[in-house]
Amino acid sequence: MPELYIGLMSGTSLDGIDAVLAAPRGNRFRILTSLHRPYPAALRRRLLVLHEPGRDELHRAAIIANELTAAYAAAVRAVIARAATRARAVAAIGCHGQTIRHRPDAGYTLQLANGALLAELTGITVACDFRSRDIAAGGEGAPLVPAFHHALFASARRGRAVVNVGGIANMTCLPARGKVTGFDCGPGNCLLDAWTMERRRKPFDRNGAWAARGNVLPRLLGKLLSHPFFRRQPPKSTGRETFNLAWVKRTLTGNQRAADVQATLLELTATSIARAVRTRCTGAREIYICGGGARNRALLERLAALLPGRRIATTAALGLAPEHVEALAFAWLARQALKGKPGNLPAVTGARGPRVLGAIYPA
């Protein structure tokens, strides 16, 4: 029976569940089938509320975790059916869960998922809670995808950077020779999506078209870029606890045009990524974008302008669709966990050493 793995990703953008069913070939994977299931608007609102302290939040988090797990199980059944295979052909599910708190400074991280329930509903071994072991070892617990980026995208002939633009943007530096590094750059789509919902009642700015109609506000951009996170040295990670709409609103005067604010938020994402490449990945001549931000044409154009002389493309140029990268990474991490192999890179997270990541719930 082939050794198959399922990866499930629901990221900081809170847009839904990405699922892939994949077959490993050495360090590489062949995707057999994939799907995306958007979150219902009501569920997304409830998840957003959980990002802030509130009444009875422990109970509400547990209930939503079970609700999410039922959705994860439905996604698992769907990819298995699409591939015309059976659950017993799947070695494991790698489930990231939905982050609602990421506080490595306080020694914890919280991704909503009920691994025991997911194993029960699917009859498949589940690996989840991947960040906690790295944090226990003194690391940031994120980003975890650089080890996977290295396995799939590294080149012995040219330096590359892989930038995942989800709710938060993170970068992996893949030098032709030398140590792999990576860290969170700052906000990716989270502020762009939040401002679009606030002012236009739409979940995202398609292709960055609204931002492209605005003008960057230099004073506002300067205030946003003055956040201490951008001055921190790696290893570093961040989340909605730091970059959220309330933070943006505190910098506004109330007189700015909404489209100009959107243009400035896009410039914030592009500038923080470009600075990270220029200062921390100087040898990278090829920059590959994945995640939802890969579909933002205006963002890619700004990155090309801010990083002249470097190739800007999506990971599709390397044979992997940008929307599949993170889900496939968690299929890879599940395989690492089952084989007892490390899933983190201490140079990225700051952990005391390599660690096998994930809590395993056998079928």
Beta strands, then each sheet from edge to edge (+ up, - down):
strand 1: 4-9
strand 2: 16-25
strand 3: 28-38
strand 4: 90-95
strand 5: 98-103
strand 6: 108-112
strand 7: 126-128
strand 8: 160-165
strand 9: 168-174
strand 10: 181-187
strand 11: 286-290
strand 12: 311-314
strand 13: 359-361
sheet 1: 3+ 2- 1+ 4+ 7+ 13-
sheet 2: 5+ 6-
sheet 3: 10+ 9- 8+ 11+ 12+
end
